[in-house]
């Protein structure tokens, strides 16, 4: 039998990434990445950097949408996975209470240090939120769930029904009944819905992933009190914010909250194997697993698999032993302060906001006459083009990966790995300074590149 050699396969097919995706997968994504200059063929990755075949490094301030909190290919997590494979452990027996999942559940409960002591493991953030919705309805016997405008909770049907975004929802309706959006940072609107007495849960990201928005300091504590008053459960969606991202172990701790359900994913994986969970009180948990014959009424095949559990345990070990939550708080403050200093220099910057290493830089119409004219021309043609131009230029000129913060918002978002130091901060801030300085010249190469992006966008629309 021919030997299977993954190293040889990858070496012999290196560079075929985009042709394979165009032929067999999402060809629209491949087109977009080529258009914006993100069509790189990365060969390796370590820590805060990706590397191409020529050895060029790319600073990763995208981190797989927040997955690589501990950096890419962390040696401690890699060793834990190898050790687990070498042990030939029994895995996914299903009719079994596996030790590794129990150990990880114990660790997570200790991190939360609140009333939530019952854990359910699954594979992704959206699956965790789906489970939270189910358990909230089962416990309260109520049909409705509230979410905040501009929030994002995932793309499976229950989560998508709560996301309430035209960009993600168009073409996929009708959505689940009982899912209601309320205005952001509006306590009166929340109470108006809660007093109807039919709301099972209010779900919110402590810091919204799309746009990096968070309400006034009094909002979440007051919202929690309102939920208690009207018998509604409070769900904190910590899929992106959890495990240190915002400078606290969990972002709800910025407001000293005590949620009824907490969902988490992304960084829990250690960057290797999908790992997610939702954690709730024992009482709420038992409302679903209420009788012996309902012991697997909510389940998932791969949720408690050994490799995911090992990744979770190793990721938490790294988080604590390397003091990464503290580093998120420290480096996040340095980044925000440095970016605020850029705001004094560049009239394009409207606002810098964030907590820990979850930061957005929002742009506005600049003050210069020629810059204003160029800005308005781009906005008229394509609302998001200026921001995409900045993101693309950061990659093209400085090999820094960032992203547009949200559809319809003139902002870039950065999610650096928790391990960054002054070197990475300098590279990002100096790169953004340079790109915004280039934007001050509306006849320069940056704006010419913007017009090329616009032309490519129009050409793509014409091909549909």
C-alpha positions as CSV (number, residue, x, y, z in Angstrom):
1,X,0.0,0.0,0.0
2,X,1.3,3.5,-0.9
3,X,2.4,5.5,2.1
4,X,0.4,8.6,3.0
5,X,2.9,11.5,3.2
6,X,1.2,14.8,4.0
7,X,4.6,16.6,3.9
8,X,5.2,15.4,0.4
9,X,1.6,16.3,-0.7
10,X,1.9,19.9,0.6
11,X,5.4,20.4,-0.9
12,X,4.4,19.1,-4.3
13,X,1.1,21.1,-4.4
14,X,2.4,24.4,-2.8
15,X,1.0,27.5,-4.5
16,X,-2.2,25.9,-5.8
17,X,-4.3,27.4,-3.0
18,X,-6.3,29.8,-5.0
19,X,-6.8,27.6,-8.1
20,X,-8.1,24.8,-5.8
21,X,-10.5,27.2,-4.1
22,X,-11.7,28.6,-7.4
23,X,-12.4,25.2,-8.7
24,X,-13.8,23.4,-5.7
25,X,-14.7,25.9,-2.9
26,X,-15.6,29.6,-2.5
27,X,-14.4,31.2,-5.7
28,X,-16.0,34.5,-4.7
29,X,-13.7,34.6,-1.6
30,X,-10.7,33.8,-3.8
31,X,-11.6,36.7,-6.1
32,X,-11.9,39.1,-3.3
33,X,-8.6,38.1,-1.7
34,X,-6.9,38.5,-5.1
35,X,-8.5,41.9,-5.6
36,X,-7.4,43.3,-2.2
37,X,-3.9,41.8,-2.4
38,X,-4.4,39.2,0.3
39,X,-3.7,36.3,-2.0
40,X,-0.6,35.1,-0.2
41,X,0.7,31.6,0.0
42,X,1.8,31.2,3.6
43,X,4.3,28.4,4.3
44,X,4.6,28.5,8.1
45,X,3.5,30.4,11.2
46,X,4.9,31.1,14.6
47,X,3.7,33.4,17.4
48,X,2.5,36.7,16.0
49,X,3.7,36.1,12.5
50,X,2.9,34.2,9.3
51,X,5.7,33.5,6.8
52,X,5.7,33.0,3.0
53,X,8.0,30.8,0.9
54,X,10.5,33.6,0.6
55,X,10.7,34.0,4.4
56,X,8.8,37.3,4.5
57,X,7.0,37.8,7.8
58,X,3.4,39.1,8.1
59,X,2.3,40.5,11.4
60,X,-1.0,38.9,12.3
61,X,-3.4,41.4,13.9
62,X,-6.3,39.4,12.6
63,X,-5.5,36.1,14.5
64,X,-8.1,34.0,12.6
65,X,-10.9,36.4,13.9
66,X,-9.5,36.0,17.4
67,X,-8.7,32.3,17.5
68,X,-4.9,32.7,18.0
69,X,-4.8,34.4,21.4
70,X,-1.8,32.4,22.4
71,X,-0.1,33.0,19.1
72,X,0.2,30.5,16.2
73,X,1.7,27.1,16.9
74,X,2.4,27.6,20.5
75,X,5.0,24.9,21.6
76,X,3.2,24.0,24.8
77,X,-0.1,23.4,23.1
78,X,1.6,21.5,20.2
79,X,3.3,19.2,22.7
80,X,0.1,18.5,24.5
81,X,-1.6,17.4,21.3
82,X,1.3,15.2,20.3
83,X,1.4,13.6,23.8
84,X,-2.4,12.9,23.7
85,X,-2.1,11.2,20.3
86,X,0.9,9.1,21.4
87,X,-1.1,7.9,24.4
88,X,-3.7,6.1,22.2
89,X,-6.5,7.3,24.5
90,X,-10.1,6.1,24.1
91,X,-12.0,8.9,22.3
92,X,-15.7,9.8,21.7
93,X,-17.0,6.6,23.2
94,X,-20.2,8.7,23.7
95,X,-21.8,6.3,26.2
96,X,-19.0,7.3,28.6
97,X,-18.0,10.1,30.9
98,X,-14.5,10.9,29.6
99,X,-11.9,12.2,32.0
100,X,-10.4,15.0,29.8
101,X,-13.8,16.8,29.3
102,X,-14.3,16.6,33.0
103,X,-10.9,18.1,33.7
104,X,-11.5,21.0,31.3
105,X,-14.9,21.7,32.7
106,X,-13.4,21.9,36.1
107,X,-10.8,24.4,34.9
108,X,-13.4,26.6,33.2
109,X,-15.7,26.7,36.2
110,X,-12.7,27.9,38.3
111,X,-12.0,30.6,35.9
112,X,-15.6,31.9,35.9
113,X,-15.8,31.8,39.7
114,X,-19.5,32.5,39.8
115,X,-22.8,30.6,39.9
116,X,-22.1,28.9,36.5
117,X,-20.9,25.4,37.4
118,X,-22.3,23.2,34.6
119,X,-20.5,23.0,31.3
120,X,-21.5,21.8,27.8
121,X,-18.8,21.4,25.2
122,X,-19.4,21.9,21.5
123,X,-17.4,22.9,18.4
124,X,-18.0,26.6,17.6
125,X,-19.3,29.9,19.0
126,X,-22.5,29.7,17.0
127,X,-23.2,26.2,18.4
128,X,-22.5,27.4,21.9
129,X,-25.1,30.2,21.4
130,X,-27.6,27.8,19.9
131,X,-27.3,25.7,23.0
132,X,-27.7,28.7,25.3
133,X,-30.9,29.6,23.5
134,X,-32.3,26.1,23.9
135,X,-31.4,25.9,27.6
136,X,-32.9,29.3,28.3
137,X,-36.2,28.4,26.7
138,X,-36.3,25.0,28.4
139,X,-35.7,26.6,31.8
140,X,-38.0,29.6,31.6
141,X,-40.7,28.0,29.4
142,X,-40.7,31.3,27.5
143,X,-40.5,31.7,23.7
144,X,-38.6,35.0,23.1
145,X,-35.0,35.9,23.1
146,X,-33.7,39.5,22.9
147,X,-30.4,40.7,21.3
148,X,-28.8,44.1,20.7
149,X,-28.8,46.0,17.4
150,X,-25.4,45.6,15.6
151,X,-24.7,42.5,17.7
152,X,-23.3,39.3,16.1
153,X,-23.9,35.8,17.5
154,X,-23.2,33.4,14.6
155,X,-24.5,32.1,11.3
156,X,-26.5,29.0,12.1
157,X,-30.2,29.6,12.2
158,X,-30.9,30.4,15.8
159,X,-27.8,32.5,16.1
160,X,-28.4,34.2,12.8
161,X,-32.0,35.0,13.8
162,X,-30.4,37.0,16.7
163,X,-27.7,38.6,14.7
164,X,-30.2,40.8,12.8
165,X,-27.8,42.1,10.1
166,X,-29.0,42.6,6.5
167,X,-25.5,41.7,5.3
168,X,-25.7,38.2,6.9
169,X,-29.5,37.7,6.7
170,X,-30.4,38.7,3.2
171,X,-31.6,35.7,1.2
172,X,-31.9,33.3,4.1
173,X,-35.2,34.1,5.7
174,X,-37.7,33.6,7.2
175,X,-35.9,33.4,10.6
176,X,-36.9,31.9,13.9
177,X,-39.9,33.5,15.6
178,X,-39.5,35.1,18.9
179,X,-36.1,36.6,18.2
180,X,-36.2,40.3,18.8
181,X,-33.7,43.1,18.4
182,X,-33.6,46.1,20.8
183,X,-31.6,49.3,20.4
184,X,-28.1,49.4,21.7
185,X,-27.5,51.1,25.0
186,X,-31.2,51.8,25.7
187,X,-32.4,50.5,29.0
188,X,-36.0,51.8,28.5
189,X,-36.3,49.7,25.3
190,X,-35.0,46.7,27.2
191,X,-37.5,47.0,30.0
192,X,-40.4,47.6,27.6
193,X,-39.7,44.1,26.2
194,X,-38.9,42.4,29.4
195,X,-42.1,43.6,31.1
196,X,-44.2,41.6,28.6
197,X,-43.2,38.5,30.6
198,X,-42.4,36.2,27.7
199,X,-38.7,36.8,27.3
200,X,-36.6,33.7,28.1
201,X,-33.2,35.4,27.7
202,X,-31.3,38.6,26.8
203,X,-28.1,37.8,25.0
204,X,-25.3,40.3,24.5
205,X,-21.6,40.5,23.6
206,X,-19.9,42.5,26.4
207,X,-17.9,44.1,23.6
208,X,-19.5,43.8,20.2
209,X,-17.3,42.0,17.7
210,X,-18.6,44.0,14.7
211,X,-17.3,47.5,15.4
212,X,-15.9,47.0,18.9
213,X,-18.7,48.8,20.6
214,X,-19.7,48.6,24.2
215,X,-22.4,50.5,26.1
216,X,-22.2,53.1,28.8
217,X,-20.8,51.9,32.1
218,X,-24.2,51.7,33.8
219,X,-25.9,49.7,31.1
220,X,-25.0,46.1,31.7
221,X,-25.3,46.3,35.6
222,X,-28.8,47.9,35.1
223,X,-29.7,45.4,32.4
224,X,-28.8,42.5,34.7
225,X,-31.0,43.9,37.4
226,X,-33.9,44.3,34.9
227,X,-33.5,40.7,33.8
228,X,-33.6,39.5,37.4
229,X,-36.7,41.6,38.1
230,X,-38.6,40.1,35.2
231,X,-37.4,36.5,35.4
232,X,-35.3,36.7,32.2
233,X,-31.9,35.0,31.9
234,X,-28.8,37.0,31.0
235,X,-26.5,35.4,28.4
236,X,-23.0,36.8,27.9
237,X,-21.7,35.9,24.5
238,X,-17.9,35.7,25.2
239,X,-17.1,33.8,22.0
240,X,-14.6,36.5,20.9
241,X,-14.0,38.4,24.2
242,X,-13.5,35.4,26.5
243,X,-10.2,34.1,28.0
244,X,-8.3,37.3,28.2
245,X,-9.0,39.2,25.0
246,X,-10.2,42.4,26.7
247,X,-7.7,42.4,29.6
248,X,-10.0,40.5,31.9
249,X,-10.4,36.7,31.9
250,X,-14.0,37.3,30.8
251,X,-15.2,40.7,29.5
252,X,-18.3,40.8,31.6
253,X,-16.0,41.1,34.6
254,X,-15.3,44.8,33.5
255,X,-18.8,45.4,34.9
256,X,-18.8,42.9,37.8
257,X,-21.7,41.0,36.2
258,X,-23.0,37.6,37.3
259,X,-24.6,36.1,34.1
260,X,-26.8,33.1,34.0
261,X,-25.1,31.6,30.9
262,X,-21.7,32.3,29.4
263,X,-20.7,31.1,25.9
264,X,-17.1,30.9,24.8
265,X,-15.0,29.5,21.9
266,X,-12.1,30.9,19.7
267,X,-9.1,31.2,22.1
268,X,-10.3,28.1,24.0
269,X,-9.0,26.1,21.0
270,X,-5.4,27.2,21.5
271,X,-5.4,27.7,17.7
272,X,-5.4,24.0,16.9
273,X,-8.7,22.1,17.3
274,X,-12.2,23.7,17.4
275,X,-13.3,24.0,21.0
276,X,-16.3,25.8,22.4
277,X,-18.6,25.7,25.4
278,X,-21.5,27.2,27.2
279,X,-21.6,27.3,31.0
280,X,-24.7,27.8,33.1
281,X,-26.0,27.1,36.6
282,X,-26.8,23.6,37.6
283,X,-30.5,24.4,37.9
284,X,-30.7,25.7,34.3
285,X,-28.6,22.8,33.1
286,X,-30.9,20.3,34.7
287,X,-34.0,21.9,33.2
288,X,-32.9,20.3,29.9
289,X,-31.4,17.1,31.3
290,X,-34.4,16.7,33.6
291,X,-35.0,13.0,33.5
292,X,-32.9,9.9,32.9
293,X,-34.3,9.4,29.4
294,X,-33.4,12.9,28.5
295,X,-29.7,12.6,29.5
296,X,-28.6,13.2,25.8
297,X,-31.5,15.4,24.7
298,X,-28.9,18.0,23.7
299,X,-25.7,16.5,22.4
300,X,-23.0,16.9,19.7
301,X,-20.8,14.2,18.3
302,X,-17.4,15.9,18.3
303,X,-17.9,18.3,21.2
304,X,-16.0,16.4,23.9
305,X,-13.3,14.9,21.7
306,X,-9.9,14.4,23.3
307,X,-7.9,16.7,21.2
308,X,-10.2,19.7,21.7
309,X,-10.2,19.1,25.4
310,X,-6.4,18.9,25.5
311,X,-6.2,22.1,23.5
312,X,-8.5,23.8,26.0
313,X,-6.5,22.6,29.0
314,X,-3.2,23.6,27.4
315,X,-4.5,27.0,26.3
316,X,-5.6,27.8,29.8
317,X,-2.2,26.7,31.2
318,X,-0.4,29.0,28.7
319,X,-2.8,31.9,29.5
320,X,-2.1,31.6,33.2
321,X,1.6,30.7,33.2
322,X,2.6,33.4,30.7
323,X,0.3,36.0,32.4
324,X,-1.3,36.7,29.1
325,X,-4.5,38.3,30.5
326,X,-2.3,40.9,32.2
327,X,-0.3,41.4,28.9
328,X,-3.6,42.0,27.1
329,X,-4.5,44.8,29.5
330,X,-1.0,46.3,29.4
331,X,-0.4,46.2,25.6
332,X,-3.9,47.2,24.9
333,X,-3.5,50.4,26.8
334,X,-0.2,51.1,25.1
335,X,-1.8,50.5,21.7
336,X,-4.8,52.8,22.4
337,X,-2.5,55.5,23.8
338,X,-0.3,55.3,20.7
339,X,-3.3,55.4,18.4
340,X,-4.8,58.3,20.3
341,X,-1.6,60.2,19.6
342,X,-2.1,59.5,15.9
343,X,-5.5,61.0,16.1
344,X,-3.9,64.3,16.9
345,X,-1.9,64.0,13.7
346,X,-4.4,62.6,11.2
347,X,-7.8,64.2,10.7
348,X,-9.0,61.0,9.2
349,X,-9.3,59.4,12.7
350,X,-12.6,59.9,14.3
351,X,-12.3,57.6,17.3
352,X,-10.1,55.0,18.9
353,X,-12.0,52.5,21.1
354,X,-11.4,49.2,22.7
355,X,-10.7,47.1,25.7
356,X,-7.5,45.1,26.0
357,X,-6.4,43.8,22.6
358,X,-9.8,44.3,20.9
359,X,-9.5,47.7,19.3
360,X,-11.2,49.7,16.5
361,X,-10.0,52.8,14.7
362,X,-12.9,54.6,13.2
363,X,-12.4,57.1,10.3
364,X,-14.3,60.2,9.3
365,X,-14.3,62.8,6.5
366,X,-10.9,64.6,6.8
367,X,-10.4,68.3,7.1
368,X,-8.4,69.1,4.0
369,X,-10.3,70.4,1.0
370,X,-8.8,67.9,-1.6
371,X,-9.0,65.1,0.9
372,X,-12.7,65.8,1.5
373,X,-13.4,65.7,-2.2
374,X,-11.6,62.4,-2.6
375,X,-13.3,60.9,0.5
376,X,-16.8,61.9,-0.8
377,X,-16.0,60.5,-4.3
378,X,-15.0,57.1,-2.8
379,X,-18.0,57.1,-0.4
380,X,-20.4,57.8,-3.2
381,X,-19.0,54.9,-5.3
382,X,-18.6,52.4,-2.5
383,X,-19.4,53.0,1.2
384,X,-16.6,50.8,2.6
385,X,-13.9,51.5,0.0
386,X,-11.8,53.9,2.1
387,X,-11.5,51.5,5.0
388,X,-10.7,48.6,2.7
389,X,-8.0,50.8,1.1
390,X,-6.4,51.2,4.5
391,X,-6.6,47.5,5.3
392,X,-5.1,46.6,1.9
393,X,-2.3,49.2,2.2
394,X,-1.3,47.9,5.6
395,X,-0.8,44.5,4.0
396,X,0.8,45.8,0.8
397,X,3.2,48.2,2.3
398,X,3.8,46.8,5.8
399,X,2.8,43.2,5.7
400,X,0.3,43.7,8.6
401,X,-3.0,41.8,8.6
402,X,-6.1,43.7,9.8
403,X,-9.7,43.8,8.9
404,X,-12.6,46.1,8.2
405,X,-14.5,46.3,11.5
406,X,-18.0,45.9,10.2
407,X,-20.1,46.3,7.1
408,X,-21.2,49.9,6.7
409,X,-18.7,51.2,9.2
410,X,-15.6,53.2,8.4
411,X,-13.3,51.5,10.9
412,X,-10.6,48.9,11.0
413,X,-10.5,46.3,13.7
414,X,-7.4,44.7,15.3
415,X,-7.3,41.5,17.3
416,X,-3.6,41.0,18.0
417,X,-2.4,37.8,19.7
418,X,-2.1,38.1,23.5
419,X,1.7,37.6,23.3
420,X,2.6,40.8,21.5
421,X,5.3,43.2,22.8
422,X,6.5,46.7,22.0
423,X,8.0,45.5,18.7
424,X,4.6,44.5,17.3
425,X,2.9,47.6,18.6
426,X,5.6,49.8,16.9
427,X,5.2,48.0,13.6
428,X,1.4,48.4,13.5
429,X,1.3,52.0,14.7
430,X,4.1,53.2,12.5
431,X,2.5,51.4,9.5
432,X,-0.9,53.0,10.1
433,X,0.8,56.4,10.5
434,X,2.5,55.9,7.2
435,X,-0.6,54.7,5.4
436,X,-2.7,57.6,6.7
437,X,0.1,60.0,5.7
438,X,-0.2,58.7,2.2
439,X,-3.9,59.2,2.3
440,X,-3.3,62.9,2.8
441,X,-2.2,63.1,-0.8
442,X,-5.4,62.5,-2.8
443,X,-3.4,62.2,-6.1
444,X,-0.9,59.7,-4.6
445,X,-0.5,56.0,-5.0
446,X,-2.9,55.1,-2.2
447,X,-5.8,56.8,-3.8
448,X,-4.9,55.4,-7.2
449,X,-5.0,52.0,-5.6
450,X,-8.4,52.8,-4.3
451,X,-9.7,53.6,-7.7
452,X,-8.3,50.2,-8.9
453,X,-10.2,48.5,-6.1
454,X,-13.4,50.3,-7.2
455,X,-12.9,49.3,-10.8
456,X,-12.4,45.7,-9.7
457,X,-15.5,45.8,-7.6
458,X,-17.6,47.2,-10.6
459,X,-16.1,44.6,-12.9
460,X,-17.1,41.8,-10.5
461,X,-20.7,43.1,-10.3
462,X,-20.8,43.2,-14.1
463,X,-19.9,39.5,-14.3
464,X,-22.9,38.4,-12.1
